[in-house]
Amino acid sequence: MKRAKKDQTDKEKIAIVDAIVKKGSYLKEALNLNKFIKREKSSFGYKTIKCENEINGYDKVFFETLKNDTAKSFFANYYRFLEIGEFIDGKLDGIGGIYLYDYVNKDEYEFVFLFGRFKRGLPHKTLYFYSSYGDEKDSHIRMDWEMGELIAIDKDSRNAKEELWNKSFMKSNLFYYPDSKILLNKKNFKNKEWWGEYKNLYLTNVRPKHNYTKEDKINQINEFIKNGKNLEEQFIEAPVKINPTSIFGHKKFFLDKVFGKFIGYDRAFYKTLKNDRAKEQFANYYRKLEIGEFKNRKLHGLGGRYLYDYQDSPSLVILWGNFINGYLDGKVQYITESDREGIIACLSYWSKGQLIKLEKKDKEFAKAISKHYFVDPWKALMEPKGVKASEVANYLKDDSDIGEYFKEDYLLDLADNGYSDAVDWWKEYKQNYNNFKLK
């Protein structure tokens, strides 16, 4: 069996890949792990792959990772010679790179790499493709993947090469020609220095995953509290007046995105977790939103903290109840969701940031509470909304409506849908403010 050629039709390429996956044999692989970085749940290092027949040989393992026709036709003519990054069970699982060749003619090869995030050996989410052939537009491509399925190919950017090095996306050119034999690169993936930079970029500032041990979670959170940096945040005042000594509104938080995922940490949130039980429970989360009553730019009174994690799969936790200077205190609703159980509701007990216990509620309670207004605060955030009266004149029918805004303490329903949603949400908040109690 022979691998496809670059100039064959997509239909021919797909048929060849399918035939190799069905009846082909595997290349020899050698793993070299844990020389410079050691972790309990995963290994770090590189894998070399040897293809004896460089002209016609094929790579069955690589073709098995291509889960749709778009991926098969795009990569049908390549074979791997190197993988670098984080591995679980011998497969890339985390941030890493795959390096491939295609024979062009005698002593001439097309060198290709695909780097970004992988899951169980499959390209997943946003990755970058580089080829030594073609112009800048064709050789620097951003790709969107979903567990081995190539969903989108973006090569329309006029500044593709510059986008490739966008530090908010990948932070470094570490994976770009990582072998000194290829392009006289001073950084070599077999050296301690290369892995030191990898660790600093992609592991040091990454919050723990949900399956880390209790000890690892707590130690990492304590380190972030001691030496970390706070997230950038933005506070937006709400169109409501209830308590003259407080400000009402919502706060948004901004986390760096690397290879299509938010992997940083939230130091200011971790500082509100005052015992080991709280740190273990919420170590893998960061704040996406806070909404409610604020004093000195911290939640103080009735409000909600919305926590998010997307390192392995999407996870949202809602904490709704009483806050004191940013610390959870008293009985607090804890709401999340799982694929197996659906909506999960608990009553959590806190003492000024210390988590005392979690008490799981039954399915009927969970179903009922999922309909409460605070479970869906996003209506209050739809643009345009939540701004001061002086900023909304363009959205009101005439200047006289601004007087009504002050009289009613919220934006008028006659404004556009964004304002109407904000009005409805804060109306319900205001109604629940004085009689809010958790039983």
N, C-alpha and C positions, 0 to 999 in steps of 0.2 A: 504494500500500500504506500502511496505517495501523498504528501501534503499538497494542498492547493497552491496554485501560482497566483501572483498578484493580479495578473491581467485576465484571469478567468471571470466568468459571470458570477453574480451573487448566488444564483441557483446552483451552479456547479460547486461553488465553495461550500455552501451549506450541506449539499449531498455528501461531499468528501468528509467534512467534519463529522457528520452523523455516522458515516460508515466506520470511521476510525474509532469513535466512541463505542460503537457496537462490537467491533471485531479486532481492534488494534491492540498492540502491546505497549508496555510502559517503558519509559526511559529510566536510566539509572540516576538515582538521586542520593546526595550525601548531606546530612544536616550537621551544622556546627553551631552549638547553642551554649548560652550561659557562661561565656568566657568573660564578658565584661559587665553584664547586667543580670541579676538574679531576682526573680519574683516567685512567690508561692504559686500563683494561679497560671502563670504563662512563662514562656521562655523567649529569649531574645538572641538573635544571631542571624545566620544566613544559610541558605540551601543552594548547593551547586547541582546543576542538571547537565548530563552529558548526552549529546546527540552525535552518534558516530557518522551518520549520513547527513551532512550539512546541506546537501543539494535537495534531497527528496525526503529526508527523515521527518517524522511527525512527533507531536507531544500530546499523547492521549490525556494525561492528567490535566494539562492546561485546557484542552478542548472540553473536558468534562465540566469546567467552571463556566463555560459559555452557555447560558441558559435560554437564549432566544436567537432567532435568525439574524437579527441586527448584529449581535456580538459575534456570531459564527462567521458571517460574511466579512466583517471588519478584520478579524484576527486569524482567518483560516490559513494564511501563508506563513505564520510565525511559529517559532518554538522557543522555549525558555532556555536560558543558560544560568540564571541567577535569580534568587529571591532574597530580600533583606527585610528584617523588621521583627515584629512580635508574632510568635507562633504559639498555638495551642494544638496539641495532638498532631504535630508535624505539619500543620497548615497555617498560613498567614491568618492572623486574627488580631487586628489592631492596625496601627499605622505602619505601612511598609511599601515595598516596591517590587515589581516584577520586571525583569530585563529579558528582552527577546531579540532574536536574530531572524533575518530572512536572507537567504543566498540570492545575490543579484547576478553576478558572473564571477569569473575567476578572480580571487583575491579582493572581491568587493561584496560587502554586506550592508544591508539596512539594519541599523541599530535602533531599537525601540525600547522605551520604558513606560510603564504604567504605574503611577504611585499615588497613594492616598490611603483610604481606609478599606480594610478587608474584614470579612466575617465568615468564619469556618472555611477559609480558603477562597471565598467568592468576593469579587469586587462589589463594594457596597457604598452607596451614596455618591459623594462627589470625588472624582479622581482626575488626575491630569495625565495626558498622553503626550509623549514626545517622540519624534522620529528624526533620524539624521537625514532623511530625504524630504524633498519638497520645500516650498517657500515657508515663510514664518506662519502664515495662516493655516497651512496644512500640517505643519510639523509641531505646533503647540496648540493642543486641543483640550478643552474642558469637557468632561463626560459625566453624565449622571447615570448611576447604576442602582439596581434594586436586587440584591442577592443573586448576582451573576447575570441579570438581564440588563442589557444596554438600553437605557430609556431615551437618552438624548445626547446628541453630539453638537457641541457649540464651537464652531470654528469661524464665526462671523466677526469676531472681535478684531478691530484694526490694530489693537495693541496686545495681541495674544501673548507675546513673549513677556511683556511687562506684567500682564495679569497673572502669568504663571508664577511670578515671584512676589505676588501680592502678599505681604507679610501677615495680613489678617486672615489669609486663607491657609497658607502652608508654612509661613514663618521663616523659611530657609531654602537654599538650593542644595541642601545636604544630599538629596537623592539624585541630583543631577550629575551624571558621570561619577559614580562613587568609587571608581577603581582607577588608580594612577596609571595602569596599563592602557586604559582607554583614551584618556585625554590629559595625561600628566597632572592629574589632580593631586594636590597635597593631602587631601582627606581620603583615606582608604578605609573601606568598611571592615577590614581585618584589624584595624588599629584601635587602640584604646581611645584616642582623641575623637575619632568618628562617633563612637558610641557614647562618649561623654557629651557631645553636642546633641545627639539624639535624645539622651536622657533629659538634658536641660530643656530642650524644646518641647518634648511630647509626653514626658512622664513627671517631671518635677512639679509642675503647676497643675496637674490633673487631679481633680477631686477623686476620692475613692469610688469604686464600683460597689453595687449593692451586695455582691457576693464575697467581698473581702472579709477577713476575719474581724472580730470585734476589736482586737488589739491593734490591727493595722489601721482600721478606721479612726479610732481614737487618737493614735499617735500622729496620723497625718493631719487630722483636724487641729490638734494642738500645735503642730508645726506651722500651719497656715495662720492660726491666731497669733502666734509669736512673731513670725517673720513675713507674713503675706501682705498683699495689697488689697485695698477695697475696690469693688466694682464701681464703674461709672453709673450714676443714677440721675433720674430726672423726676421732679415733683410737679404735678399739675393740679392746681386748685379746682375744686368742684363747684358747681353752681348751686350751692346749698349752704344755709346758715342755720346752725342748731344751738351750739354752745359757743358763746362769745369768747371764751378763753381758749378755744381750740380752732384748728384749721381742718377742713375736710377736703379730701381729694384722693389722688392715687399716685403711686410712685412706680416708675418703670426702671428696670435694671438691664445693663448691657454687658454681655459676656462675649469675649473673643471667640470667633468661629474658626476652627482649624480643620481642613479637609472635610468641610460640610457638617461639622458637629461642634456643639458648644462643650468644650472640655475643661474650661477653667474652674475657678472656685469662687466662693462668696464669703470673704473673711468677716465682713460685718454681720452676716447672718450667723456664722459659726460662733461669733462672740456672744450671741444671745442664748446659746446652748450651754447651760451652766452645770450640767452633770454628764457623766459618761453615758447614761441611758439615752439622753437626748442626742448626744453626738453620734452614737452608734445608729440610732433610728434615722437620722437625717443627713448622714455624712455624704451621701451621693447626690444631694440636691443643691440647687441654688435658687434664689428668689427670682421669679419672673415678674411678679406684681405684688404690691401691697396697696390696700384700699381701705378707707375708713377715716377715723379720727386721728389727727396728728398733733403733737406738741414737740417743739424743738426738732422738727423733721423726723420724729420717730412715732410709730404707732403708739397711741396712748388713749385707751378707751375701746369702743366697739370697732372692730375691723377684721380684715382678712389678710392672710399671708399665703400666697400661691407659689408653690415650689415645683420645680421641674427637673427632670433628668432624662437624657436621651443618649446615654452612652451605649446601652445595649438595645433597649426598646423604650418607646415613649412612656413616661410615668409622670402623672400630675398628682400632687397632694394639696388639698385645701385645708387650711387651719383657720377656723372662724370663731372668734370669741373676744375675750378681754385681754388688752395689752397694758403694761405699765412700763413706760420709757423703753419701748421696743421689745420687752420681754413678755412672753405668754404667761398668763396668770389665771388660776382658777380652772373652771371646766371649759374645755375648748372642743368644738366639733372638728373631727378629723375625717376627711373624706378622700377616697382614692378609687381606683378602678383596676380590675384585672381581667384578662381574657377568660379566665376560668370561672370567676365568681361574679363578674359584672361590678356594679357599684358596691363598694365596701365602706361602711360608716362605723366610726368608733367615737367614743367619748374619751377624750384625753384629759388627764388631770395634771396641772402645772402649779409650780410655786416659784414665781419670778424667774422663769427660764429653766427651772429644773423639771424634767419630765418624771412624774411620779408613777403613773401607770396608764395603760391603754385598755379600754373596755369595749370589746366589739359588740355592736348592736345587731339585731336580726335583720333579715332581708326586707321585711315590711317597713321597718324604720328607715333603712337605706333607700328604699324606693321613694318614700315620702319626702325625705330630706333632699333628694336629688332635684326636687322641683322648686326648692327655695331660691330666692333671688340671688343670694350670695354665691350659689354654685355657678352662676353664669354672670360674672361681673363684666364680661367683655362688651355687653351692650352699653355700659356706661363709658366705654372707651372708644366707641366708633367715631371716627372723624367725620365732620367737625363736632366737637363737644367739649365740655368741661373747661371752658375758658371764661375769662372775666367779661362782664357786660360790655366794657369798652372795646373788646376785641370782636364782638359779634354783630356789629351794625350792618355789615354787608349781608348777613343772613336773615335779618328781620325786615318786615315790610316797610316800616318807617321808623323814624327816631322816637316816636311816642311809645313804641313797644319796649324801649329800654327801661322806661319808668315802670312798666308792668313787671319787668324782670326783677327789679329791686323789691317791689311790693310782694311778689310771690316767692322770692328767694330761690327760684330755679328758672332755667331757660324755658321759654314759651313753647307750648305744643304746636303753635302755628309755624314754628321754625322747621327746617328740613328734618329728615328722618334721624340723622345722627343726633341732633339735639333732643328730639322726642324720646329716643331711647335713653339718653342720659337723664332726662326728666323722670321717666318712669322708674328707673333704677333707684335714683336718689330719693324719690318720693317714698318708695317702699323702705329704704334704709331709714328715712326720717321717722316713719310710722313705727318701726321696730326699735328705735334708739332708746326710748324711755322705758319700754317694758321688756327689754331683752333679758331673758334668764334661761339658763340651761338646767334642765332637770336631770 
